């Protein structure tokens, strides 16, 4: 026994010794680093590979038996290089200071390196058009594109200039284009130090080295100099009309602010670029092809010439002179005429990105075939600017209608249709698309818009006929639209159809071809748009096949895609099918192939990891999340990976590691606002997962012991958010107070503290509390508001560039007046508000008008003395120009409507009301104005005006929520009148004023419901359906009828009406209402119906939970509930109670299927103190039933 113990100790010592780093001896004087590294290699047996000039740098070093990491640290400082670890050793990569780097860039030859002359699609005033441009590298994040002709840019993108005939002419170079993968592909890779005309305003701020796909690369960080651009987040607070406050908080605008260039140390080419905004969030990530020993691909110099009807009249390719082809090959001649078809199509050759600008000869393009109808484009651009800058929908509509009557250009009609749809004119937008329907397949965005309009207008059959005529055209958007229309037809006929699967398969097979859209050979799908469409088509295909029980056909297609550019999609389909068959080994093998061979498609890898977790492959999903954490930067996919990993840590009860991960993740964000959002994400995940109390206690303990961490400041913010989630405003204020005292230079904490005080103020003003509780909140809020007023004096000077504190300081006396019981104090605070407002100097004309209007409104005496001046000030505020002031114009309209409810002037108010409702494009604003107007008109007994306008508003195009909200406002306005017999008699007389059409009878039905006659309300709805007729699109009316029946408690009638409402097209909101009616009537749908719903709406957790209740096999039920719980956890719209109920059901099914350990795990968590009482009771009942 002692001998065994001795051998065990010796083995442990040997293992510990083996884990120690090797010891090295160095004694070198003025020796090249390459020779020093060779000595290290002999001593340690590891490879040390110098890169570039690193091996030539001399060092003097004296070390006696030093650990290898210490030796490398000293050599890194002496030789100014970085040691990058690879599998067998280290690369020694030379580094430069930012100053040295600037000098190198200044001495670089070919500063205006040419990228190529390319044919590309570009969004113009017409929509998408294909143009030919000459591209130069100009800055780390931009390219300069010189175009030989005008491309009709809108005013927001360039300045206009006209000739004597008022035609648009080109003015120098076209605007800068973003360097994106879709523009220039992998060939957009400038040599290190080349292609930048000037670095200003960019400044190299950091240089490091790393390993990228097995190759050493430099990481050069460049930061934009100058003033940081901001955009306002408008904050409005209105307790009463006389107490309206405006406080804008400035956030960094999402512009390119920092660029990280990954430069291959051997080829000295930029192989990856990451562009970040001031908040540290990615705007763009561009990667070259996987690094190999072969040179990067060359640019193929192609061009196409299109006429005004978007017909190709010339195309070709060319090389620079001396590359073996004729200069004029495949090009138009200089006099504008064209070669014959054979000559035009015969041009071949490729360009060389390594030559200077003088070595290229761009083609001569016939300008007359490229000139479009410039005045039409100018008029459409003017209409959009009028609408966005002034909210003047009437003028914008007039300009668009004039343009539509003057042109048949398909691209112009697409732009007009898009604008008309946003202006809430779907019928006119449809007519524009009808005029250019023969060219619909050329415009992907027009096809998508046509599907949306067909759903709003019920024109499915007409659109299907259009697209069937163009089905043979190579248009992916057309095929995706035909697949959607086939699904709608199957929904209407309530039968299965193979047609959607056929169209989705056609999309994937077309993507599997080796030729891309521009005719170039490709080995894999590279464009982000193609990848997104391919995965969407694959998801819809598999879901539809699963619902029909034909997953084997999808598996066959997946095998067909192997070895093609769409192989990643094929692997994903095969892995999904294997998971469905519970063949975990095969699924993991396909996931491994996807991970190793197509590592750059991170979005697909993340989606498959989420699927693997949903199917129970938890270890595989966790491993993939770990890998993606280290591979994916702070892209949207990277943020989702972090959210998934954070959720896994919280759910598996690793609270300490979760807090540490939260703190480490904060370092990836570069702005206070982004860190605040990440704190909210962590709070949401922790609260949903029932472990927020423990995490809150742990975070508080870390704060108390002052654990050293660079991001420890945000523990205060995290704790404040936990308090907010529990409605503990006082606790949130205390934590934010600690943050403001400890970190006084962070305005985000001071602003968050003020926002909590405002929430406390609103709560104290809110009713519904007993007298004692209300007095307690009133005293607490009064003290906090007074304290805020004192602190704002210092904060507005300390944060002078943040107007939030200045505006809040101006309005603080109005908040204090809400707690003053003495009229003299109230008058004194009103004078103090006016004094502060007069001292304030708003930075813009719009804010000056706002301050004038609010000064008048916030002094109640002006309502009686100066009502006309108040109306005039609000109307002047509504006329401010600029897209950024839309929030102020919206506030002005709402205040005008509310003020006229107190001091009405119908001669001014009614024209304003008509204009606002007709031209307002924001549906939420329309609802708010309409409900306020109805209250005003009914209070003044203006029944005829109220009925006339509500009747017309109901006929405007809008969502189901729009009509429902209007009728809710009508019922709320009538409710006080129905309280006595006299009011009910008035309402009975008012119904005689309502028109005898469908909308008039809907108003009668809603009025009868308020009076209490549900039978008469039902009869009125029946009359409305008769007036509408069978040929009309009645789905909206059936939905209103079904919702009314649900309010009356008639679930059978509600189910019948809602089934008619959702029969026209698959609309999720109507399906949810129908399911609600079925559930209340205890008539749950069968498994076949649920599968049909999943085929149309995808894997929604509500449907999966219903499917679990419909199947007879507990094993299948457990799988569906487990998947539903995973989806519900990541769904921000799902309530906590819904998620808790899912977990109770999951624990019950886990016990029934022999997963006792998992059941106990969930039951233990469901009994936590933060769980609702009914959930704890249900968990106890499930525990008693465990075998």
N, C-alpha and C positions, 0 to 999 in steps of 0.2 A: 504493500500500500504506500509506504514511504517512497519506494522507488518510482511508482507511478506518479505520485505527487511531485517528485523531483523533476521527472521528465516533463510534466505539465508546466512547471515553473520555467524550466529551460526553454521550452517551446514558446511560451509567452514572451520571455525576454528576447528570443530570437526574432519573433514577429514584431516586437516593439522596435528592436534595432533595425529590422528591415524597413520599417515605416519611416525611419529618420532620413532626412535628405543627405546626399553624399557630401563628404568634406573635401575641399579643394585647396590647393596651394598655388599661389601666383606671386611671381616676382619679376615684373616686366617694367622696362623703362623705355618710353618713346617707341613702343612696338605697335604695328598695325593691329587693329582689332581682329582681323581675320586670323592672324597667327595666335593671338590670345585665345580665341575661340577654339582653334585647333587643339591647343593645350588642354582646354576644358573638356573637349571631346575625348581625348585620350584618357583623362583622369576619371571621367564619369561613364564613358561608354554611350553617351547620348550624342545626337546630331545637333550641331550648331551651324546654321546656314546664314551667312551674311547676305543681305539684300542690297544691291546697288552700291553706293559709295560708303556704306557702313563699314565694310571690311577694310577700307583705306584710312579710316580715322585712327589716329594714334592715341594711345593711352599709357599712363604710368600708374601701376597698381602694385601694392605690396600686401599680400594676405597670407597668413599662416593658419592652416587648418580651419578655414571658414566654411560655414554651410553654403551650399550652392545658391539658395535664394539671396543671401547676403552678398555673395560675389556678383550676382546678376544685378542687384540693386546698385552697387557701386559702379559697375561697368555702364549701367544705363545712364547714370549721372555724368560720368567721365566722357563717354562717347556720344552722348546725346542721341540715344537710340532706344527703341522699345523692343522687348523680347516677347514674341508671340508664340505661345505654346501650340505644337501640333502633336500628332500621335507619337512620333519618334524623337522629338526634341524641341528646339526653339528656332524661330527665325529672328535674326537681328535686323530690325528695320530702322533706317536712319530717320531722325525727326528734325524739324526746322522750327525756329521761332516764327511767330507771325510776321515779324519785320523781315527776316530772311526770305520768307515765302513771298512777300510782296515784291522784294527785289528780284527774285527769280521770275515772277510773273511779268514784271516790267521789262525784263530782258528777253522774254520769249519771242521767237520769230513767229511769223504768220499770225498777228494778233486778231485778224478778221477772218478766221478760218471758215471756209464755206462748208456747209453741211450737205447741200444738194439742191436740186431743182425737182420738186415733187408735185404730184397730183394728189390732192386731198380734199375731203369734204369739210366744209366750213360753214358755220351758222351765220347767216346774213340777215338783212332786213326782210328777205323773202322766206326764210327758213333755212334748210340745208341746201347748199349748192357746192358743186365740185369746182375747185379753182386750182390754178397752177401758180406756185410761189417759189421764190428763191430764198433759201433759209441760211442765215448766218448765226453763229453763236455770239451772244452779246453779253450775257451776264450769267452768274451761277444758276439762276432760276428762270431765265428767259431766253427766247430766240428772237431774232429780228427777221421778219419775213417781208421781202420786197416783191410786190405783185405787179405784173405788167399791165393790169387793167383794174378797173374799179370793181370792188366786191360788195358794194352797198351795205356798208356798216351802219348800224343805228347810231343815233346821237350819243348814246351812252358809251359807245366804244371808240368813236373818233369824231373829229370836227368835220362838219359838212363844208363843201365849197362847190359853187356852181359856175358854169360858164355863161355866156350871153344868152344861150337858149334855155337857161335854167336846167340844164342837164348836169348830173353829178360828174365831176371829173376827179381824177386821182390827184392827191396832194402829197407828193413824196412817197415815203414808205408807209405801208399799212401798219396798223397797231401791232404791238408785241403779242406774240402767241405763246401760250403756255407750252413748255416742253413736256409733252405727255406721251405715253406709250402709244396711244392711238394715233398720234400725229406722225411721229417719225420712227416708231418701233425701236428695236434694239440698236439700230444704226446711229441713233442720236447720242453718241458717246464721244465727247471731245477729248483730245489728248490732255494730259495733266498740264495745266498752265497755258493751254492754247484756247483760242476761241472766245476770250473775254476781252471785249474792247476796253473795258474799264471795270475796275472793281468797285468804284464808288457807285452807290452808297454802301457796298458790301465791304466788310472788314474781316480778314481772317482772325479768329479769336482763339482757336485751339487746334492742335494737331496731335493725333495719337495713331496707334496702329492696332490692328486686330486680324483675325483670320476669317475669311469669307469663302465658303465652299472649298476649303483646303488650300487657299492661296493667300499669301500675306498682302494686306491692303493698308493704305493710309486712310485715316478718317479725318478729313479736313472740315472743320466747322467754321462757317461764315455767318456773320450776324449783320443784319441791316442797320445802318446808322440813321440817326435823325429822330424826329418826334414819333413816339408810339401812337398809331392811329387808334381811335376809340369809337365806339358806337353806344348810344344810350339805351338803357333798359328803363322804360317808363314805369314809374310807380305812382299810382293814383290812390288817394284815400278820401272817401266821401262818407262821412257819418250822416250829415244832412246836407241839403243843397247849399246852405250857408257855411258849410264847413268842408270845403273841397280843397285838397292839398295835392300838389304836384312835386315830385322829388325824383329827378333822373339820376340813376347810378351808371357811371361810364364803365363799360367793359372793353377790353382790347378787341379790336376788330379782327376777323379771321383773314388776315393777309399774310403773305409769305414774310416771315421775320427771321428765320434761321434755316440754313441749308447745311446738311451734312453730306459731303461728297466722299464716297468710298472709291479710292483710286488704286488700281492694281499696280503693285510695286514693280512688276516686270514690264508689262506693256505700257504703263503710265497712262492708262485710259480709265475714265470714270465708269465704273461698272454698276454703280448704284447711287441713287440720289434720294434723300429724304428731306422734304420741305415741311417745316413746322410753322404754326402760327405763334403769336406772342404768348398764348396760353400753353404752349408745348404740345398741342395736339397736331397730328399729321394732316397736312393738306394734300400731300402727293408723295407717292413712293414709286420710283421708276427703277427697274432692274434690267440689266442686259441678260442675254442668254446665259445658261450655266457656264462657268469659266472652264475652258479647255485649253489645250496647248495650241489649238488652231486659232488663226486670227479671227477677229469679229467679222460678221458678214458685211458685205459692201451694200451701198445704196443702189438700187436699180432706178435709174432716172427715166421715169415714164411721164407721159402727159396725155391728157384727154381734152378735146375741145368740144364744148356743148353749145347748142344754140339756145334761144330764149325759151323753147319748149322742152328743154332738158334732153334733147336728142344728141347723141354722140355723132359729131361730124368729122372728127379726126382724132387719131391716137397714135402713139409711137413711143420709141425708146431711143436714147442716143448715148454716146460716150464723148468724153472730151476729145479734142482733136489729137490725132496720133495714136488712138487706142484701137484702130483697125476697122472702123466703120466710117461711113460718110457723115459729114456734119449735118446735112439736111435730111438724114434718113428718118422717115416717119414723121416729117414736120410739114407744116404749111409753108408756102413760099412767102417771100417778103412782100409781094404785091397783094397779098390777101387771098389769092386763089389757092386751090388745093390740088395735091397730086391725086392720081386715080386711086381707086380702092386698093388695088394690089400693092402699089407703092406705099400707101399709107399704113397698111397692116404689116408690111414686111420689116419695118424698122426694129432692130434688136440691139442689144448691147447693155453694158452696165457701166455705172460710173465708179469713180474712186474717191473716197472721202479724204484721201491723203493729199490731194492737190490743192493749190491755192485758187483764189477766185478768178484770176486771170486765165487759168487753164480751161475754164468752162465756157461753153457757148450756149446760152439758153435758146430754146426754139422761138421762131417767129410765129406768134399766134395771131390769126386774123381777128382784129379787134371788132369788126362789125357783127360777127356772129356771137360775140360775148357781151354786147351791150343789151341790157334788159330795159324794162320800162321804168326808168329811174324815178319819175314823179310819183308813181304809185307806191314805190318803196318808201319814198320820203313822206308821203301822206300817212301810210300805216305807222311809220316810226313816230310821226307827230301825234297820232291818235294815242299811241301807248304812253308817250311822255305826258300828254295832257291828263290822261287817266291816272297815272302813277304819281305825278307831281301835284295835282290839284284835286284828285278824287272827282273830277268833272266827267262823270259817265255820259251825260247827255251829249256834250261836244265830241267826246271820243266816238260814241255811236254814230253821230252824224258823219264824221270823217271816214270811218270804216265803211259805212254804207255807200258813200260816194265813191270810194276806191273800188268796192266790189262791182259797182255798175260800170266801171271804166276799164276793166281788165278781165282777161281769161287766162292769165298766166297761172299755171298750177301752183308754183311756189308762193305767189302772192295770195292766192286763195287759201292756201294752208295757213299762212300767217294771219289772214283775216279771220278764218274760222277759229283759230286758237284764241285770238283776242275777243271775239264775240262770245265764245264759251265762258271765258273768265268774266265777261261783263253780264253774265246770266241771261244770255240770249241763245238758248240751245237750238231753237228752230231755225234761226238765221245762220248759225254756224253749220247746221246740217245742210242747208241750201248751198253754202259755199263748197262744202265737200262734194255735194252732188254735181256741181259744175265741173269739178276736176277729177271725177271718180275714175276715169280711164288712166290717170297717172297716180292713183292712190298707192300702188305698190312701191313707188319710188320713195315715198316719205314714211319712214317708220313712225315718227311722232304723229303724223296725220292718221295713220291706221289705228294707233292707240286711242286717239281722240274720237275717231268714228265709233269704236266699240263703246266708249263711255257715253256718247250721245245717243247711240242706239238703245242703250239701257235706260236712259232718261226719257226718251221719246217713244219707246216700244217699237223701234224700227228694225228689229232683228232680221226679219225676212228680207227687207230691202238691202241691208248691208251684206247679207249672205249672198244675194244675187250679184252684187258688185264684185265681191272678192272671188266668187267662183269663176268669173270671167278672167281673172288675173292669177288663177291658182298655179298655172304653169310658169309664171315668172319666178326667177330666183330671188324671192323676197321672204326672209325669215319672219319679219313682222306680219306679213300677210298670212303665212301658215299658222303662226301663233294665234292670230285673230280668228282664223277659220276653226281652229281647235276650240277656242272659247265659245264660238257660235254653235259649234256642234254640241258642246256641253249644255248650252242653253236650250237647244232643241230637244235634247234628251230629257232635260228637266221638265219642259212643257208637256212632253208626251208621256212622262213618267215611265220610261223604259230605258234599258241599257242600250248602248251604241258603241260599236268598234271605231267609229269615225274619229273621236278625239285622240285615241291611241295612235291611229294612223298618221294624223297630222304631227303629233309630238315626235313620233319615230322618224318622220320625214325630216323634221328640223335637225335631229341628232345625226341622221345619216348624211345630210348635206354638210354639216359641220365636220364630219369625219373625212371629207375629201381633202386632198393635200394641197389644193389651190385656195388661197385666201381671196378676200373680196377684191383686192387690187391685182390679182393674177400672179402673186408670188408664191413660190413653194414654201410650205411650212410643215413642221413636224409635230407641232402641238398648238392647241388654242392658246393664244397669247393676249389678245385684246380683252380688257376687262368687260366690255359690253358683251362680247361673244361668250365669255365664261359665265357671266350672270345669266344670260338667256339659256345657255346649255343646261345649267343646273336647275333653272326654273322648269324647263321642259322635262327634264329627267324626273323631278319631283312630281309634277302633275301626271306624267306617264305612269310612274310606279303606283301612285295613289289610286288612279283610275283602274289600273290592272288589278291591284289588290282587292278593291271593292268588287270587281267582277270575278275574282278568283282565277286570274290569268297571269300570275306572276312569272310563270315559266316562259311566256312570250317575251317578257322584259329581260329575263335572264339570257335568252337566246340573243336578243339585241345587244346586251352587254358583252357577250362573247364576240359578237360581230364587230364591235367597236375596238376591240383589242388590236394593237398594232397600227392604229390610225391616230390622227391628231386629237381625236376625242377619246383616247384610251382612258384618261382619268375618270370621265363620266362612266365609261364601261366598267371600270373597277368599282366605282361607287355603287352602280346598280347591282353588280354581282355580290358585293359585300352586304348590301341591304337585303337582297333576296336570301342570302345565307343566314342573316340574322332572323329573318321572318321564319325560316325553316328550323331555327335553333341549332344551326350548324356553326357553332362558335369558332371552331378551328379554321374552317374555310373563310369565314368573315374576317378573322384576324389576319389571315394570310393576304387577303386582298387589301386590307387596310395597311399592312406593312409595305406592300408594293406601291400603294398610293403615296405613302409617307417617304419612301426612299427614292422613288423615281420621279415624283412630281412634287418635290418639297416646296416649290415656290407658290403652288396653288393653295395658299394658307386658308382661304375662305372655305374651300371644299373640304380640306382636312378638318377644320373646326366643325363644319356641319356634320361630317361623318362621326366625329367624336361625340357630338351631342346625340346623334342617333344611337351610337353604341351605348351611351349611358342610359338612354331611354329603354333599350332592349335588355338592360341588365349587365352589359359588359363594362362594369364599373372600373375594373383595374386597367383595361385597355384605354378607356376614356381618360382616366387620371394620368396614365403615362403620356398620352398625346397632349393633354393640357400642360404637363410639365415641359415637354419638348417645345410646344408653341410658346410658352412663356419666355424661353431663352432665344427663340428664333424670330418671333414677330415683334416689330417695333410698335410704337404707340399709334397704330392704325385703328380703324373701327374694329377690325378682327382682333387686334391686340387687346383692346378694352374689353371685348366680350370674353376673351380667354381669361383675363384677370378676374372678371366677374364670376366666371364659372369656378375658377380655382378658389376664390374667396368663399363662394357658396359651399364648396366641398369642405373647406377647413371648418366653417361654422357648423355645417350639418354633422360632421364627424366629431364634434365636440373638442376641436383643437383650438380653444379660445386664445391661448397665448400666442400660438403661431399665427392665428388670424390677425391679431392686433399688430404683430411684428410685420406681417405681409402688408397690412394697411399702411404702416409707416414707411416701409421700403418703397411701396408703390407711389407714394406722394412725391418721391424724388424724381419720378419720370415726368411730372407735370411742372411747368415753368411759370405758372401764374396762379395767383391767389384764388381767382374765380374757378379755375379748373379743379384746384384742390378742394374747394368747397363742394363742388359737384361730386367728386369722388367720395368725400365724407358722407354725402347724402346717399350715394350708392351703397356704401358699407352699412349705413344705418338701416336702409331698406332691406338688405339681405339678412342682416342679423335679426331684425325685428320679425321678419317673415319666418325665419327658421327657429323661433322660440328660444333663442339663446342670448337675447340682447341684454338681459339682466346680468348674466355672468360676464359677458364681454364688457359691459359698462363698468362693473366692479373692478375688472382687471385693468381697464384703461385708467380708471381713477387711481388704482394702486400704483400704476406706472407714473402717473402724474405726481403723486404724493412723494414717492421716493426719488423723483427727479432723475429718472433713467436717462442716460446720455443718448440722444438721438437727434439728428439735424432737423427732423420734421415733428418733434414733440409738441410744437405749438398747436398742431391740429388735433391733438387729443382733447383740448378744450372744446373745439368746435364739434368734434364727434360726440362728446358728452352732452353738449347743448342739444344736438339733434335727437339723441336718445330721450332727453327730457321733453322735447317737443312732441315726439311720437306718443308719449304718455300724457299729453296735454298739461305738462308741468311747466308752465311759462315762467314761473318764478325761478325754478331750478335752471332753466335755460339762460335766463338773464344773469344768474350768478356765475355760471361757467363762462359766458361771453364777457362778463365783467372781468374775470380773471385773465382772459385772453387779452383784453384791451390794456390792462395794467402791465402785464408781462411783456407784451409785444406792441408797444404804442405806435410803431411805424407801419402797421398793417391796417389800411382803411377798411378792409373787408370785415374785420372783427368789429370795428366801431359801427359800420353800417348794419351788420347783422344784429348788433345789440339794439340799435334804434328800431329796426324792423320788429324785434320782439316786443319792444315798448309799444309800438303801434298796434300789434296784435292784442296786447294786454288792454290797450285803450278801447279797441273795438269790442273786446269781450265785456268790458265793464259797461259799455253803452248798450249791449245786447240785452233784450228782455228774456223772460222765461225763467227767472230765478226768484226764490223767495226773498222777502225784504231784508233779512239778516245777511244772506249770502251776497245779495246785490250791493249792500252797503260795504261789505268787506272788500269786494272787488273794486268798488268805486274808490275807496281810500287807498288801496294798494296802487291802482292805476294812476291816481292823482299824484302820489309821491314819485312814482317812476317818471311820469311826464315832466314834473318840475325838475327832477334830477337831470333828465335828458336836456331840458332847456339850458341848464347851467353848463353842461359838458359841451353842448354844441357851440358855445362861444369860442372854446379853444379848438375844437375839431375843424371848424370851418377855416381857421387860419392855418392849422397844421396840414390839412389836406386841401390846399387852395385849388388844386386841379380837379377836384371831385365835387361837382355842383350839388350832389346829394345833400351834403351837410348845410350848405348855404340856403337852399330852398327850404329844408326842414326847419332851420333856424327862423326863417321868415314866418312860417306858419305855426310855430310852436305856441304863440299866444292864443290862437284859435283853439288848440287842443286844451290849453289850460282853462279857457273860459267854460269848457264843459263841466268843470268841477267847482265853479264859483257859484256860491249861493247869494252873494251880495251883488245887487245890480250895479253899485258903484265900481266894484272890482271888475265886473264884466265890461263896463264902459272903458275902464282903464286899459284892459287887455285889448279891446278893439282898437283904441288909439295906438297902443304899442305895436300891434300888427301893421297898421297903416304907416307908422314911422319906419319900421324895418323894411316894409315893401318899397317905400320911397327911396331909401338908402341903397337898395339893391340895384345893380346895373346888369341886367340880363345880357348874355353875350350875343344874342341873335334877335332879329326882328320878330320871329315867331314867338319866342319866349317873352319878349316885351309885351306883345299883344295878350298873351296868356296872363301875365301878371296884371295888366290893366283890367281884364275881365274878372279875374278872381278878386281883385281889390274891391270891385263894385259888388260882386256877389257876397263876399264875406262880411259885408256891413249891412245887416238886415234893414236898416232904415232906408237904404237906397231902393229896396224893392217897391216901396210906396212912392218915394220921391222921384226916382229915376228909372222906371221900368224900360222906357224906350232906349236909354243909354246902355242898359244891360244887354238888351237884345242886339243893339248895334255892335257892341263889343264882341259878343259871341259870334255874330255873323262875320265880323272882320277876322276873328280867330279861325273860323272855318275856311277862310280864303287864303291862308298861308300856303306857300308853294314849297314843294320838295318832298321826295318820297320818304325821307326820314321823319317827316312831321305828320305822317298819317295818324299816329296815335293822338296828336293834339287836335287834328280835325275831327276825329271820332269823338273825343271828349267834348269838343264844342257842340257837336250835334246833340249829344245826349244831354248836356247841360241846358241847351236851348229847349229841348222837348220837356225836360223836367221843370224848368222855370216857367214855361207857359202853362204847366199844370197848376201853378200857384197864382200867377198873374197872366191869365190868357188874353191873347189878342189874336182872334181867329183870322183876321185879315192878313196877318203876317205868318201865323202858325200853319195854316192849311197849305199854302203854296210851298212852304219849307218842308212840310211833311210829305207831300207828293214827290217833291224833288229828291228828298233823301231816300225814300223807299224805292223809287224807280232806278236811281243811279248808284246806290250803295252796293258794292260787290261783296262785302263781308256779311255773311248770313247771320252771325251772332249779333252784329250791330243792328241789322234790320229787325231782328226779334226784339232787342232791347228798346229801340225807338218805337216799334209798333205797340208793345205792351204799355209803355209809358203814355203813348198817345191815346190808347183806348181808355185808360184810367181818366185822362183829362177830359175827353169828349163826353164820356158817360157821366162824369161828375157834374158837367155843365149842361146835362140833358140834351146834348147835341146828337140825338139818336140817328137821325137821317145821315148825318156826316159820318158817324161811327160805322153804321151798317154799310154804307156805300163803299167806304175805304177798306174795311175788313173783307168785304165781298171781293173787291179787286185784288187785294193782297194775297188772298187764298189762291187766286188764279196765276200768280207769278210762279215762275219755275223755282223749285227749291227741293230740299231733301224732306224726308218724312219728319225729321225733327222740326223743320221750319213750320209746317202746317200744324203739327201737334202743339208747338209752343204758342202759335197765334191763338188757337182755340183755348189753350189753357189760360192765356191772358184775358180772353173774352169771359170765360167762366169766373175767373177771380174778380173781374170788374163787376160782374152781375151779382155775385154772392151777397154783398151787403143789402142789395135791393130786395132779394128774395126772403129776407128775414121777417117781413110782415106782410099782411094781406094787401095793403095798398101798393107795395112794391111789386108783388106778384101780379096784381091787376095791370100795372103799368107794363110789365114785361109781356103780358098776354096781348096788349094793344101794340107793343113794339113789333111783335112777330108779323103783324100785318104789313109792315114796311119792307119785309125781306123779299127779294126777287123770287120768282117762281122757276128756279133752275136748280141744278144739283148743289151748287155752292150755297144758295139761299136756304135749301132744305137742310143742309148740314148745320147752318147757323140756328135754324129752328130746333133741330135735335139737341144741340148743345145747350140752347136756352131752356128747353123742356127738362133737361137733366138737372139744371140748376134749380128750377122750380120744384122738382121732385117727381115729375111724371115720366118715369122710365119707359112705360108702355108707349106713351106718345112719342118719346124720343126714338124708340125702335121704329115706330111707324114713319117718323120723319126720315130716318135713314133709308127705309125701304122706298120712300118717295124719291129721295135723292138718287138712288140706284136706278129707278125707272127713268128719271129725267136724263141721266147720263147716257143710257143706251148701251147696247151690247157691243157696238163697234168702237166706242171710246175706250181709252186707256183708264180702266177703273181700279187699278190695283191700289192706288193711294186711298180711294174711298173705302174699299174693303178693309184696309188696315185701320182707318179711323173707326169704322164700325166694329171691328174686332177688339180694338183697345177699349172702346166704350162698353162693350159687352163684358170685358174683364172687370171694368170698374163696377158694373152692375152685379157682378157675381154669376153671370150666366156663362159658364165655361163651355157648354156645348155650342151655343151660338158663337162664342168667341173663336172656338176651334174651327168651325165651318167658315166664318168670315176670313180668318187669317190664312186658312188654306187657300181660299180664292185669291187673297192678296199676294201670297208668295208663289202662285202658280205661273205668273208671267215670266219671272226670272229669279235665279237664286240670289236672294238678298239676305245676308246673315241676320240683320236686325229683325226682319219679319219671321225668320225661322226661329229665332230665340223666343219671340212672343208666342208663336204657335206651340213650341215646346213647353212654355210656361202654362199655356191653357191646358195642354195634355196632362201636365204634371198635376195641376190643381184638380183636374177631373179624374186623376188616378188612372189615366189611359196612356201609359208610356208606349212609345213606338217600338215595333219589333226590330229584330236584328237586321233584317233586310233593309228596312227604311233607314236605319242609322248608318249602315254601310253606304247607302246611296248619298246621304248627307255628307259623309266623310269624303266621298269621291269628289263632291263639288266644293267643299269648304276646307279640305285638308285635315290635318291632325290637330284638331282643337280639343282642349282638355275637357270642355263641356260634353262633346260628343263621345269622347273616349270613356268618360265616367258613365254615360248612359249605356254605351255598348257593354261595359262590364256588368251592368245590371240586367242586360238582355240575354247574355250567354248563360249556358247551363253549367259549363265546366269551370270550377273554381280556379284552376290553373290559368286558363285564359283570362278570367276576370281579374286575377291578380296582376297579370301582365298589363292589361289595359289601365287599371287603376294606378299601377306604378308609373306608367308613361304619363298619364294625366297629371299625377302629382308633380312630376318633373317639369311639365309644360306650365302648370299653374304657378309653380315657384318662380319662374322667370317672367310671368305675366304681371305687369304692374297694375292692370285693371282688375285682377282678381282680388276679392276681399280676403281678409285674414280668416274670417269664419269659413268661407268656402274652402280655403286651403286646409284648415284644421279638420273639416269634415272629410275631406279626401284622405287625410292621414289616419283618421279613425277607421275609415273603410279599408285602407291599406293594411293597418295592423290586424284587422279582423280577418281579411283574406290571407295574410301571411300565416296566421295561426291555423286556418283551415287547410292550407297546402303544406303543412309541415315545417314552415319557416319560423319556428318558435323563437329563436334568438332575435331575428329581425322584428318580430311582433313585440317582444319585450323592449327592444331598443326604442321603437316608436311610442309604445305606451308610457315608458319612463319619461320621454320628452313631453308627451301630451299632458302629463300630470304636473308640469312645471307651474309655479305660481302665476306666471304671466299669461297662461292659457285661460280662456273664458271658462266660467263655471260649468256651463253645459257641456263643454268639451271634456273637462275633467270627469264629469259624471259618465259620459259616453265611454271614455277610456276605461273607467272602472268596470262598466258592464262588459266590455270586450275582454278584459282581463279575467273575469269570472268564467268566460266561455272557452278560454284556452285549454287545449287538451293536456 
